Amino acid sequence: MGMTTLCYIEKDDAYLMLHRIIKKHDINKDKWIGVGGHFEHGESPEDCMFREVMEETGLIPTSFRFCGIVTFLSDMGTKKEAWEYMCLYHVEAFEGELKECDEGVLEWVKKEDLLNLELWEGDRLFLRYMEERRPFFSLKLTYTKGNLISANLDGKELEFFDVLDESGNITGRIKERSLVHEDGDWHRTVHIWVVRKTKRGFDVLLQKRSEDKDSFPGCYDISSAGHVDAGEGYLETAQREIFEELGIEASGDDLRKIGMHRGSMRSKFYGRPFLNQEISAVYLYEKPIDIKDLKIQKEELDGVVWMDYRTCQRKMKSKRWKHCIFKEEFNALEKYVK
């Protein structure tokens, strides 16, 4: 196990990045990272950070934040490199003159250009948390053959999805949820429409998304929907989602698959780009339910409402009605509700 510091120095909306291209045997070979290194005997995290920054850059931090602890686990590198606790720092002011580094090439990189660099995938997570000025955090990152396979933030496991090709085939790669939506990777979801027949036709059950959702907060949405986790199947995901969100225990026979849907959209939420490209299995649930008997998942939903199908179609034409329903999928429902 190693104890290290990792420091990102900021100036004029850019970070000082180190391109690791000099050492032959380097777990970070060809990657772009911050500056830092291993603790020496008797050093505190700040002692190590000041020394490493001075040795690698010639700069002296005058204003900095200790942002968090990153636990790095990998099946690559030496025993010391493959398990590290990294103390993450953000330097906001400094003095001194920049010098050449014998660890690699130093370069000021604008923040908007960071994603064009060869980064460790997990670095994109903690760089975002650092930029958001999230309170002190603990992030655990696990890699296999250089690919991020799991991440835990403050003890909570983050979601990972199977990455698909454009035909919907599983590529063998998995990726953390927010990175999937940042990069626009194709991934799997399920859509479950809960309907009830009426004298005029039929109603659809709509959920209102929580104001805390990472996308489309406060919008009306499909009765129940969710992402397929890595290694999971469509049907088992549909059964899990409708139970977690609405408290409905549905057997496989209760969920009638009516098709597949490809959806793609680009937007921005909380100041970050959001590119969603999903391939969804679409299901109908037609057994009688009473809204009063539903167990709503408060963390995900602000509530549910029955709405006449035609009324909903009319509302979807209004720019003032906040929803995130794919219109072509919704309009096809009447072919399947008998």
N, C-alpha and C positions, 0 to 999 in steps of 0.2 A: 504494500500500500504506500502511496505517495501523498504528501501534502504540498499543494502548490498554490500560487496566486495567479490569477488571470485578470489583466487590467486593460480596459478600453479607454483610451485618452481621446477627448473630444475637442475639436476646434472648428469654428465656422461650419457647423452642421455636418462635420465629417469625423470619422474615427481613424485613428492611426492603426493601420492593419499591418501585420507581419506575414509576408509570403514565405513559407518555410520551404525553400528550394536548395538549401546549402548542404545540410547533413544528409548522408546517404542512408543511415539507419535511423529513421525518425517516424514515429507513429503519426506525426502530423505532416508527413512529406507531401508537398505541393498544396497543402491547405493554407487558407488565410485565417489567422487567429489574432487575438490580442497579444500583448506582451506579458511576460511573467515567467515563473519557473518554480523549482522546488525549494522548500524551506531549508535553511541551514540550521545547525544545532543551536538551540536557544532562541530562535527568532519567533516573534509574534507575527500574525498575518500582515500587520502594517509594516513591520521591519522588513519582511520578505518583499512586500510590494514596492516599497521605496528603493530597496537595493536593486531588484530586478529591473524596475523602470529606468533607474540611473545607468545600470550596466548595459542595457539593450538599446536605450534611446538617448541617453545623456540629459534627459529632462528630470525636473524635480517637481512632483505634484504639490500644489498649494491648496487645492480644494478637491475633495473626493468623497464618494459614498461607498460604503461596504454594502453591496446589493443582495448577496445571498451566497449559499453554499451549493455547489454543483457536485454531485457524486457521479463520477465517470467510470463505467464498467465496459470492458471490451475483451474480445478474445484475441486481440492483436497486441503487438508491442511487448516490451519487457514486463516482468511481474510488477515492477514499480509503476510503469506507465499504464498498465491495463486496469489498475484500480487506484483512482485518485480522488481525493477531496480537493476541489478547487474553490478557493476564496475569490469571489467575483467582485471586482472594483470598477467604478466609473469615475474617471478623473475629469473634472470640469474646468480646472485651471491649473496652470503649470508655469514654470520658468526654466530658462536654459536654452541651449541650442541643440537642435536635433543632429545626431551623428549616425554613421553607418552602423549596422548591426551584424555581428558575425553569425547570427542564427538564421538570417534570411534577409529579405528586402523589405524595408519600411516604406509605406505609402499612405498618404491621406486619401481616404475613400469616402465620398459623399454617402450619406445614409440611404438615399434612394437607389444607390448602385450596389449595395451590399449583396443583394440576391443574385447578382451577376457573377459573384465570386465563388470559388470552390470552398464551401464551408462545410464543417460538420453539421449534419441535419439538426441535431439538438441545439447547436449554437444559435440557430434562428429563433428557437423558443426563448432562451434566456436573454438574447439581445432585445427581443420584443418586451419581455417583462422589465428589463432594465430601462428601456425607452419609455415605458408606461409609468415608470417610477412606482412600480408595485412594491408594497411593503416587503421587508426582508423575507426571502423565500428559500426553500430547500427544493432542489430539482435533481432527481435521479434519472440518469440516462444510461440505457443498456444497448450496446452495439454487438452485432454479429457480422463478421467480415466487412466491417465498415458501414453497415446499414443499421439505422436506428430501429430497434424492435420493441422497445417499451420505454415509457417515461412516466414518472410519478412526480406530481407537484404538491408539496406540503403534505405528503402521505397519501394523496389521492391519485389513483391510476388514471392516466389520460387515455382517451379513446384512439384506437388505431383501426384503419380500414384497409381492406384489400384494394390495391390499385389495379384498375382494369385497362385493357387496351380499348380502342374505339369501337371494337365489335362486341365488347362486353365480356371478354375472356379475362380470367384472373391471370395477372402477369407473374405472380410469385413475390412481388414486393408489397410491403405494408407501409403505412404512413400515418402520422399523427393527424387528427381531425383538422385542426386549424391550418396545418401546412397543406393538406389536400385542397381546402377551399382557397388558400392563398395562391396555389400553383395551378388550380383548375384541373386536377387529375380526375379522370372518370372513376366513379365509385358506385356502390350499390345502396339503394334505399328501398323501403316498402311504403306503399300508400294503401290505407284501409278506409273505405267509404262505408259508413254506417247509414243505412237508409230505412225508411218506413213508408209503406203505401198509404195513400189518402184518397178521398173521393176525387180530388183534383188531379191526382198523379202520384207524386211521392215527395217526401221531405228528405233532406240530408242533414246529418248532424255535423255542425262545424265547431271546431275548437278555436278559442282565442288564445294566441300565444302569449306567454309571459313577457312583460316589459324587460325582463333580464336576459332574454334569449340573445345568442350571438348573431342571429340574423332575423330579419323581419319581426322585431319586437312589437307586440301589440296588434299584430295582424290576424285576420281570420284565415284558417287553414283547413286542410283535409281533416276528417274525423280523427284519424290517428295516423301518425307517420313517424319514420325514424330511419336511422342509418343501420346498415348491416355491418356488424363488427367483423374484424378479421377472423376468418375461420368459421364464421356462422353462415347459415343458409337463409334464404328468403322467408320460407314459411315459419320457421322457428322464430325469426325476428318479428314477423307480423304478430304471432301469438304473444310474444314478450311485450311488444309495444302497446297493443290494445289492452293488455292487462295492466301494465305500469301506468299508462296515461289515463285510462278510463275505468279500470277495475273489472273489465269484462274477461271472463275465462272462456276463451274460444278454442274449440277443438279444431283439428285440421279440416274436418268436414264443414265446420261453420263458416270457414273463410273460402269464398269462391273466387278463384283466380280468374280475372277477366282480361288480362293482357299484360304487356310490358310497355313502359313509357320511357322515352329518352328526353331529358330536360336539361336545358343549358341557359344560364343567365349570368350577367355580370352586374355587380352593384358595389356599394361601399357602405360599411357599417362601422361605427365608432372610429371613423377616420382611416380604416384599413380596407384595401381592395378585397372583394369577395367574389370569387368566380366559382360558380357551382355547375358541375357537369355530372349528372347522375343517371343511372339506369335503374328504373324502379319496377318492381313487381306490384301490380295493382290488384287489390282484393275487394270484394263486397261482403259486408256482414248485414244480414237481413232479419235476424231473430229479434223479437220484440224486446224493447228496453224502455225503462223509465228513467229520465234524467235524474230524478231524486235519488235513485238507487246507485248511481255511478259514484265511484271513488276517484275523484279528480286528483291528478298529480300536481300539487300546488307549485312545485318547483318549475314545472314546464308550462302549465296552462293557467290562464286567468278565469276560465270557465268554458262552457259549451252551450250551444243553442240549436234548436231545430229551425230549419228554414226551408220554405217551399222551393223546389228545384227551379221553377221559372223565375221566382223572385230573386233567387241568388244569381241567376244568369243576367238579369237586368242590372243588379247591383254591381256586377263585375265590370260593366261598361262605364261605371262612374269612376273618375279619377280620385274622387274624395273618399271612396270606400277602400280601406286598407286591407288588402288580402295578399296571399302568396300562393294562390291556387293556379296550377297550369290549366289554362282555359280549354285547350284541345282535349285534355284528359277528362275534365269536368263535362264538357259538352257530349262526350261519348257515353256517359253513364246511362242515358235514357235507352240505349240499345240493349242494356243488360238487366234493367229493372223491369220485371214482367208484371 
